[in-house]
Amino acid sequence: MSFFAVLFALILEQARPLARGNWVHAGLRSWARWTSRSLDAGKTHHGWIAWTLTVLAPALLTMLIHWLLWRVNALLAFAWSVAILYVTLGFRQFSHFFTDIRDALDDGDETTARELLAQWRQVDASELPRSEIVRHVIEYSVLAAHRHVFGVLGWFSVLAALGLGPAGAVLYRMSEFVSRYWTYGKPAGDGASPALQRAATRAWGVIDFVPARVTSLGFAVVGSFEDAIDAWRSYTQRFAADAAASHAPAATENRNDGIILAATSGAVNVRLGGEVLKASFPADAVPEFQAGGLDSEDATATESTAGRPPEVAHLAQVVGLVWRSVVLWMVLLALLTLARLLG
């Protein structure tokens, strides 16, 4: 049943993507805002209470509705799973930026590409050279694919197999959302306390720990396996130990993202190491990373992953890598569904 729910949701999302600013996402933002205002008193335990209510309550509600619908009719429960996956899973929630930037680069319009990148990530991209535009697009796109597709698939599949319906998809996406919203996305005067931000960031690091490594392994399987594993191992040896020793929250929690990018780098033989990997360094290890950007390509080459300099052709290779991973996931889900039916 999980296979067909995912398949229907992906087809529906491709045919009629969820509009930006839709009522579902607006409602979840209002929910996160209300819980932080009501429960965030600045203490560590208050942060964890606010996180638990914000993330687990929607997941539990999703599970309860699934159980009730299952008692009435299995098709209603199936439709509920498709509906939940439709709002939590899919490429079209972010891929328009990737497509527009790629088209602009193909046309040689680097100014438009910089503007689109700045609009997408809310950063200053006015001084980025062409190779750095491509580098950032690859990094952000791969991480978006992981958070919108592969991570959701992982948590949905596991909890659905345990009879919890689509609760895993909600748990994963809500955890990712609040870790980002409470840290970066709050309106002026509406910020979360440091305690709440730490709780959300640490919880997200735990929830994404296994999915990030499964996604990385999938990229290795459908890409250049030996190079991907070697890049993964190199990243872990060079940066993870120092990040853990520094006890810096950003360094520790961003390790999951760094592993995904390292595996991507090896899988398609492209040099990565932009914003996400920079955040994984200890604060005192690489001073030039603290400015939020790199002054030269030479500085980038010193601490980035191995591989060829980013080129526009790599964007097509990344698209192929992601879609092959989707096919791999769907094949595995189909086999698991068939095994359950036969068993």
Secondary structure as a PSIPRED ss2 file (coil, helix, strand):
# PSIPRED VFORMAT (PSIPRED V4.0)

   1 M C   1.000  0.000  0.000
   2 S H   0.000  1.000  0.000
   3 F H   0.000  1.000  0.000
   4 F H   0.000  1.000  0.000
   5 A H   0.000  1.000  0.000
   6 V H   0.000  1.000  0.000
   7 L H   0.000  1.000  0.000
   8 F H   0.000  1.000  0.000
   9 A H   0.000  1.000  0.000
  10 L H   0.000  1.000  0.000
  11 I H   0.000  1.000  0.000
  12 L H   0.000  1.000  0.000
  13 E H   0.000  1.000  0.000
  14 Q H   0.000  1.000  0.000
  15 A H   0.000  1.000  0.000
  16 R C   1.000  0.000  0.000
  17 P C   1.000  0.000  0.000
  18 L C   1.000  0.000  0.000
  19 A C   1.000  0.000  0.000
  20 R C   1.000  0.000  0.000
  21 G C   1.000  0.000  0.000
  22 N C   1.000  0.000  0.000
  23 W H   0.000  1.000  0.000
  24 V H   0.000  1.000  0.000
  25 H H   0.000  1.000  0.000
  26 A H   0.000  1.000  0.000
  27 G H   0.000  1.000  0.000
  28 L H   0.000  1.000  0.000
  29 R H   0.000  1.000  0.000
  30 S H   0.000  1.000  0.000
  31 W H   0.000  1.000  0.000
  32 A H   0.000  1.000  0.000
  33 R H   0.000  1.000  0.000
  34 W H   0.000  1.000  0.000
  35 T H   0.000  1.000  0.000
  36 S H   0.000  1.000  0.000
  37 R H   0.000  1.000  0.000
  38 S H   0.000  1.000  0.000
  39 L H   0.000  1.000  0.000
  40 D C   1.000  0.000  0.000
  41 A C   1.000  0.000  0.000
  42 G C   1.000  0.000  0.000
  43 K C   1.000  0.000  0.000
  44 T H   0.000  1.000  0.000
  45 H H   0.000  1.000  0.000
  46 H H   0.000  1.000  0.000
  47 G H   0.000  1.000  0.000
  48 W H   0.000  1.000  0.000
  49 I H   0.000  1.000  0.000
  50 A H   0.000  1.000  0.000
  51 W H   0.000  1.000  0.000
  52 T H   0.000  1.000  0.000
  53 L H   0.000  1.000  0.000
  54 T H   0.000  1.000  0.000
  55 V H   0.000  1.000  0.000
  56 L H   0.000  1.000  0.000
  57 A H   0.000  1.000  0.000
  58 P H   0.000  1.000  0.000
  59 A H   0.000  1.000  0.000
  60 L H   0.000  1.000  0.000
  61 L H   0.000  1.000  0.000
  62 T H   0.000  1.000  0.000
  63 M H   0.000  1.000  0.000
  64 L H   0.000  1.000  0.000
  65 I H   0.000  1.000  0.000
  66 H H   0.000  1.000  0.000
  67 W H   0.000  1.000  0.000
  68 L H   0.000  1.000  0.000
  69 L H   0.000  1.000  0.000
  70 W H   0.000  1.000  0.000
  71 R H   0.000  1.000  0.000
  72 V H   0.000  1.000  0.000
  73 N C   1.000  0.000  0.000
  74 A H   0.000  1.000  0.000
  75 L H   0.000  1.000  0.000
  76 L H   0.000  1.000  0.000
  77 A H   0.000  1.000  0.000
  78 F H   0.000  1.000  0.000
  79 A H   0.000  1.000  0.000
  80 W H   0.000  1.000  0.000
  81 S H   0.000  1.000  0.000
  82 V H   0.000  1.000  0.000
  83 A H   0.000  1.000  0.000
  84 I H   0.000  1.000  0.000
  85 L H   0.000  1.000  0.000
  86 Y H   0.000  1.000  0.000
  87 V H   0.000  1.000  0.000
  88 T H   0.000  1.000  0.000
  89 L C   1.000  0.000  0.000
  90 G C   1.000  0.000  0.000
  91 F C   1.000  0.000  0.000
  92 R C   1.000  0.000  0.000
  93 Q C   1.000  0.000  0.000
  94 F C   1.000  0.000  0.000
  95 S H   0.000  1.000  0.000
  96 H H   0.000  1.000  0.000
  97 F H   0.000  1.000  0.000
  98 F H   0.000  1.000  0.000
  99 T H   0.000  1.000  0.000
 100 D H   0.000  1.000  0.000
 101 I H   0.000  1.000  0.000
 102 R H   0.000  1.000  0.000
 103 D H   0.000  1.000  0.000
 104 A H   0.000  1.000  0.000
 105 L H   0.000  1.000  0.000
 106 D H   0.000  1.000  0.000
 107 D C   1.000  0.000  0.000
 108 G C   1.000  0.000  0.000
 109 D C   1.000  0.000  0.000
 110 E H   0.000  1.000  0.000
 111 T H   0.000  1.000  0.000
 112 T H   0.000  1.000  0.000
 113 A H   0.000  1.000  0.000
 114 R H   0.000  1.000  0.000
 115 E H   0.000  1.000  0.000
 116 L H   0.000  1.000  0.000
 117 L H   0.000  1.000  0.000
 118 A H   0.000  1.000  0.000
 119 Q H   0.000  1.000  0.000
 120 W H   0.000  1.000  0.000
 121 R H   0.000  1.000  0.000
 122 Q C   1.000  0.000  0.000
 123 V C   1.000  0.000  0.000
 124 D C   1.000  0.000  0.000
 125 A C   1.000  0.000  0.000
 126 S C   1.000  0.000  0.000
 127 E C   1.000  0.000  0.000
 128 L C   1.000  0.000  0.000
 129 P C   1.000  0.000  0.000
 130 R H   0.000  1.000  0.000
 131 S H   0.000  1.000  0.000
 132 E H   0.000  1.000  0.000
 133 I H   0.000  1.000  0.000
 134 V H   0.000  1.000  0.000
 135 R H   0.000  1.000  0.000
 136 H H   0.000  1.000  0.000
 137 V H   0.000  1.000  0.000
 138 I H   0.000  1.000  0.000
 139 E H   0.000  1.000  0.000
 140 Y H   0.000  1.000  0.000
 141 S H   0.000  1.000  0.000
 142 V H   0.000  1.000  0.000
 143 L H   0.000  1.000  0.000
 144 A H   0.000  1.000  0.000
 145 A H   0.000  1.000  0.000
 146 H H   0.000  1.000  0.000
 147 R H   0.000  1.000  0.000
 148 H H   0.000  1.000  0.000
 149 V H   0.000  1.000  0.000
 150 F H   0.000  1.000  0.000
 151 G H   0.000  1.000  0.000
 152 V H   0.000  1.000  0.000
 153 L H   0.000  1.000  0.000
 154 G H   0.000  1.000  0.000
 155 W H   0.000  1.000  0.000
 156 F H   0.000  1.000  0.000
 157 S H   0.000  1.000  0.000
 158 V H   0.000  1.000  0.000
 159 L H   0.000  1.000  0.000
 160 A H   0.000  1.000  0.000
 161 A H   0.000  1.000  0.000
 162 L C   1.000  0.000  0.000
 163 G C   1.000  0.000  0.000
 164 L C   1.000  0.000  0.000
 165 G C   1.000  0.000  0.000
 166 P C   1.000  0.000  0.000
 167 A H   0.000  1.000  0.000
 168 G H   0.000  1.000  0.000
 169 A H   0.000  1.000  0.000
 170 V H   0.000  1.000  0.000
 171 L H   0.000  1.000  0.000
 172 Y H   0.000  1.000  0.000
 173 R H   0.000  1.000  0.000
 174 M H   0.000  1.000  0.000
 175 S H   0.000  1.000  0.000
 176 E H   0.000  1.000  0.000
 177 F H   0.000  1.000  0.000
 178 V H   0.000  1.000  0.000
 179 S H   0.000  1.000  0.000
 180 R H   0.000  1.000  0.000
 181 Y H   0.000  1.000  0.000
 182 W C   1.000  0.000  0.000
 183 T C   1.000  0.000  0.000
 184 Y C   1.000  0.000  0.000
 185 G C   1.000  0.000  0.000
 186 K C   1.000  0.000  0.000
 187 P C   1.000  0.000  0.000
 188 A C   1.000  0.000  0.000
 189 G C   1.000  0.000  0.000
 190 D C   1.000  0.000  0.000
 191 G C   1.000  0.000  0.000
 192 A C   1.000  0.000  0.000
 193 S C   1.000  0.000  0.000
 194 P H   0.000  1.000  0.000
 195 A H   0.000  1.000  0.000
 196 L H   0.000  1.000  0.000
 197 Q H   0.000  1.000  0.000
 198 R H   0.000  1.000  0.000
 199 A H   0.000  1.000  0.000
 200 A H   0.000  1.000  0.000
 201 T H   0.000  1.000  0.000
 202 R H   0.000  1.000  0.000
 203 A H   0.000  1.000  0.000
 204 W H   0.000  1.000  0.000
 205 G H   0.000  1.000  0.000
 206 V H   0.000  1.000  0.000
 207 I H   0.000  1.000  0.000
 208 D C   1.000  0.000  0.000
 209 F H   0.000  1.000  0.000
 210 V H   0.000  1.000  0.000
 211 P H   0.000  1.000  0.000
 212 A H   0.000  1.000  0.000
 213 R H   0.000  1.000  0.000
 214 V H   0.000  1.000  0.000
 215 T H   0.000  1.000  0.000
 216 S H   0.000  1.000  0.000
 217 L H   0.000  1.000  0.000
 218 G H   0.000  1.000  0.000
 219 F H   0.000  1.000  0.000
 220 A H   0.000  1.000  0.000
 221 V H   0.000  1.000  0.000
 222 V H   0.000  1.000  0.000
 223 G C   1.000  0.000  0.000
 224 S C   1.000  0.000  0.000
 225 F H   0.000  1.000  0.000
 226 E H   0.000  1.000  0.000
 227 D H   0.000  1.000  0.000
 228 A H   0.000  1.000  0.000
 229 I H   0.000  1.000  0.000
 230 D H   0.000  1.000  0.000
 231 A H   0.000  1.000  0.000
 232 W H   0.000  1.000  0.000
 233 R H   0.000  1.000  0.000
 234 S H   0.000  1.000  0.000
 235 Y H   0.000  1.000  0.000
 236 T H   0.000  1.000  0.000
 237 Q H   0.000  1.000  0.000
 238 R H   0.000  1.000  0.000
 239 F H   0.000  1.000  0.000
 240 A H   0.000  1.000  0.000
 241 A H   0.000  1.000  0.000
 242 D H   0.000  1.000  0.000
 243 A H   0.000  1.000  0.000
 244 A H   0.000  1.000  0.000
 245 A H   0.000  1.000  0.000
 246 S H   0.000  1.000  0.000
 247 H C   1.000  0.000  0.000
 248 A C   1.000  0.000  0.000
 249 P H   0.000  1.000  0.000
 250 A H   0.000  1.000  0.000
 251 A H   0.000  1.000  0.000
 252 T H   0.000  1.000  0.000
 253 E H   0.000  1.000  0.000
 254 N C   1.000  0.000  0.000
 255 R H   0.000  1.000  0.000
 256 N H   0.000  1.000  0.000
 257 D H   0.000  1.000  0.000
 258 G H   0.000  1.000  0.000
 259 I H   0.000  1.000  0.000
 260 I H   0.000  1.000  0.000
 261 L H   0.000  1.000  0.000
 262 A H   0.000  1.000  0.000
 263 A H   0.000  1.000  0.000
 264 T H   0.000  1.000  0.000
 265 S H   0.000  1.000  0.000
 266 G H   0.000  1.000  0.000
 267 A H   0.000  1.000  0.000
 268 V H   0.000  1.000  0.000
 269 N C   1.000  0.000  0.000
 270 V E   0.000  0.000  1.000
 271 R C   1.000  0.000  0.000
 272 L C   1.000  0.000  0.000
 273 G C   1.000  0.000  0.000
 274 G C   1.000  0.000  0.000
 275 E H   0.000  1.000  0.000
 276 V H   0.000  1.000  0.000
 277 L H   0.000  1.000  0.000
 278 K H   0.000  1.000  0.000
 279 A H   0.000  1.000  0.000
 280 S C   1.000  0.000  0.000
 281 F C   1.000  0.000  0.000
 282 P C   1.000  0.000  0.000
 283 A C   1.000  0.000  0.000
 284 D C   1.000  0.000  0.000
 285 A C   1.000  0.000  0.000
 286 V C   1.000  0.000  0.000
 287 P H   0.000  1.000  0.000
 288 E H   0.000  1.000  0.000
 289 F H   0.000  1.000  0.000
 290 Q H   0.000  1.000  0.000
 291 A H   0.000  1.000  0.000
 292 G C   1.000  0.000  0.000
 293 G C   1.000  0.000  0.000
 294 L C   1.000  0.000  0.000
 295 D C   1.000  0.000  0.000
 296 S C   1.000  0.000  0.000
 297 E H   0.000  1.000  0.000
 298 D H   0.000  1.000  0.000
 299 A H   0.000  1.000  0.000
 300 T H   0.000  1.000  0.000
 301 A H   0.000  1.000  0.000
 302 T H   0.000  1.000  0.000
 303 E H   0.000  1.000  0.000
 304 S C   1.000  0.000  0.000
 305 T C   1.000  0.000  0.000
 306 A C   1.000  0.000  0.000
 307 G C   1.000  0.000  0.000
 308 R E   0.000  0.000  1.000
 309 P C   1.000  0.000  0.000
 310 P C   1.000  0.000  0.000
 311 E C   1.000  0.000  0.000
 312 V H   0.000  1.000  0.000
 313 A H   0.000  1.000  0.000
 314 H H   0.000  1.000  0.000
 315 L H   0.000  1.000  0.000
 316 A H   0.000  1.000  0.000
 317 Q H   0.000  1.000  0.000
 318 V H   0.000  1.000  0.000
 319 V H   0.000  1.000  0.000
 320 G H   0.000  1.000  0.000
 321 L H   0.000  1.000  0.000
 322 V H   0.000  1.000  0.000
 323 W H   0.000  1.000  0.000
 324 R H   0.000  1.000  0.000
 325 S H   0.000  1.000  0.000
 326 V H   0.000  1.000  0.000
 327 V H   0.000  1.000  0.000
 328 L H   0.000  1.000  0.000
 329 W H   0.000  1.000  0.000
 330 M H   0.000  1.000  0.000
 331 V H   0.000  1.000  0.000
 332 L H   0.000  1.000  0.000
 333 L H   0.000  1.000  0.000
 334 A H   0.000  1.000  0.000
 335 L H   0.000  1.000  0.000
 336 L H   0.000  1.000  0.000
 337 T H   0.000  1.000  0.000
 338 L H   0.000  1.000  0.000
 339 A H   0.000  1.000  0.000
 340 R H   0.000  1.000  0.000
 341 L H   0.000  1.000  0.000
 342 L H   0.000  1.000  0.000
 343 G C   1.000  0.000  0.000
